Amino acid sequence: QVQLVESGGGLVQPGESLRLSCAASGIIFNIYAMGWYRQAPGKQRELVASMSSGGSTNYASSLKGRFTISRDNAKKTVYLQMNSLKPEDTAVYYCNAARGGTPYWGKGTLVIVSS
């Protein structure tokens, strides 16, 4: 059974940082592209960042420079380092594992950026 479990969300003030983690099980982690998506209230889910099995990265253009995706294949975990957070970064952040076909999704972790 495939499981993607996100953690690290919470309430932070504008300008602060958070690191999200997504621990995977039930997949051969190192052959999957891993990604982070987010969905803000009333908006569609959008790509934040992704990293291929080979380490190539892709970022939403509006977030590049503030957010960094990384992965640890030995720990079967993908991370999202988020710096200089803004209120508009408030959303549920979802982990995604894809290798063609239907991707797998985690249940999400809530990030609230508010003063």
C-alpha angles and dihedrals in degrees: 000000000000117000130180112186120189124201140166102069124132147120117311136165123248111279095027128114137236134184118212122201131199119195116200130203134172095037136085089252100195094061095053129089108232127207147176122222130176137203121200122200110286094004137101123260110267137191115259101175141329137196125202124223086259094053101258112145135211126189137188102258093233092056102042110120096027101055127051127190122205138164138209108204093189090058093037088230135131122200137202117201110199119192134181091018119204131201089252089063088070107122146108107278118214131197119222133193118196138177104156118296122048113349124226121240136200123222094252139240123244121237118190120186110193141135 
